[in-house]
C-alpha cells in the first residue's frame, strides 16, 4: 500500500469569495456546514508535537520526509495563498482536512469529491477519526469522535485495502511457489 499523507489545516475562514484555494475546496471537497469548532484531539502530546508544523514550508518538508500526519495553522494574511499552494503541491495520495470556526472540509484522497455541502452535524472530535479511517496513522486510546462516513468515497475503505493486500499476497505466494519448481517444470509445454 502506498503512503497516504494526511494534513489538518486550521484557517480563519472558508468562503466562496476568499479566493481560488477556498473555491477549489468548496467545489471538490466534502463540506460540513453544521460544524462545531473545538480542540482537535486523538493524538498523544508527543505525536501532536511531532505532527505540528510552524509554517507551510515545514509542513511540505515533513510530508516529503515521510510523515503521515501534519498539523498546520494558516493565519489571516497568508492563509489563502498558503492554502492554494498546499493544494497545488499535494499529490494524489494526500487527504486534507481544512478546519475553520464555521466549516469543516475534507479534500483529496478517499474523499467523495462530489459530496458538496453535507448538512449533518460535525464536531472537532470527528476530524481525526475520519482521517484515520483513510490515512495511515494511529489514534491514542478510544477517540471521542465518530467517523464522518458521508465525506468518504468508500465507507469500507480499510476493508477494500485489506482485500487488495490479500490478493497481492496470493499472487506473490503463487509466484514464489512457481519459482520453486524444477527448471523443466516451469513451462507447460515440457
N, C-alpha and C positions, 0 to 999 in steps of 0.2 A: 504494500500500500504506500502510495506516495505521501510525502509530508504535507499535512494540511496546516496552514498558518492561520492564526486567529488574532484579530486585532479588535480591541474595545477602545473606542474613541469617545471622549466626553467633549461636547461642543456647547456653546452658549445657546444656540438656536438652530432649528432646521425649518426653513421656509422656502416656498417656491421662488420668491424674489431675492433670495440671498445670493444666487449665482450658479454657475454651471455645476459645481460639486454637489450642492444640495438638489439641483434639478435632476442630476443623474441618480442620486439616491432615491428620491421620491418617485422617479419614473420606473426604475428597475429593481427596487427593493420591496421588502415586506414591511409596511409602515404600521406601527401600532399607535393610533392617535389617542387612545384612552390609557395613557401611561402615567404611573405614579413613580416619581423620581425618588431616589434614596441612595444609600450606600450599596455598591455592588459587592456582594460578599460570596464566599465559597472557596476562597483560597487561603492557605495559611499565610501568616505575616511574612515569612521568608519567601514563599512563592510570589506573593504580591510585590514584594520589594524587588525581586529579580525580574518580574514582568514589567514593572513600571519604567517608562521611558520619559526623559525630560523634554525631548523635542522630536520633531518628525524625522530628522536625520538619524538620531539614536534609535528610534523605532524601526526604521528601514534597515539599519545596520544589524540590529538584533534579529530581525527576520532573516536576513541574508546569512547570519551566523548559525542559524538553525533553531532559534527559539520557536516554540509552538504557540505561545501566548504573549501578547504585548498589550500593556495598558497605557493609553496616551491621553493627554488633555490638551486640547487646542483652544487657545483663548481668542477673544473677540477680534483683535486687529488682524490676525493671520489665519483664522480658522477656515475661511472659505478657500483660500489659496492652498492651504495645507491639506484640506480635505480633497480637493481636486488632484493634487499631486499624489496623495495616498492612493486614490482610486486609479490613477494612471500607472503607478509603479507596482501595484499589487498584481499578482499573476492569477491564473485561473483556479489555483488551489488555495485561494485565500478567502476566508469568511470574515466579514466586517460587521461589527455592531456599533452603530452610532447612537449615542445616548445624549439627549438634551432634556431640559427640565419638563418639556411637554410632549415629546415624542421619542419613540424607540424605532430604529430602522435596522433591519438585518439585510445584508447585501453580499453577494458573491457566491462562493461555492456552497452547494447544498441548499440554497435559499430559493424559494418559489418566487422567481423574478416577476411573475405576472400576478402576484397576490394583491398588489395595490394596497389600499388602506384597509386595515383589519380593525374592526370596532371592538374586538374582545379586549377585556382589561389585561394590562400587563404591568408588572412591577419590576423594580431594580433587582429584586431577588431572583427573577426569572431569566436574567440575561446570561449568566454563566452556565446554568443547567442546559439551556437551549444550545449554547455554543459548544458545550462539552458533548452534546449528542452528535454533532458533526465533527468537531475538532478532535485533536489528539492530545488532550491534557486532562489531568485528574482534578476532581474537586475534593476538598477536605471534608471528612465527616459526612453527615447527611444534609444536603442543601435544603434550605427552607423554601426555595422557589420551585417552580414547575417548568417543564419543557413546553415551549410555545410551538406546538406541532403545526399550527396553521401557517407559520413562517417557513417551514421546511418543505423542500421539493418532494422528499420522500420521508414519511414518518417512520419507516422501517430502515433508515439509512444504515445503522450499525449492523443489522442482520443481513442486509444485502452485501455489505463489505465482508462480513464473515463468510458468506456463501461464495463470494469471489475468491477469497483466500483458500477456502476448502477446494474449490475447483482447480486453482493453480497448484495446490499441493498434490492433488490427484494426478495432474498432468506431469508434475515433476517426478512423483513416485513411479509413474508409468515409464517415463523416460529412463530413470535410473534402473528400473527392472530390465528394460530392453538392452541397456548397455552391459549388463552382467552376463548376457548370453555369449556363447562361443561365437567366434567370427563367422563361421559358416551358417549359424542360426539367425544372423541378423537380417538376412534377406529372405523374403517369402519364396523366391524362385529356387532356392537351394534345396 
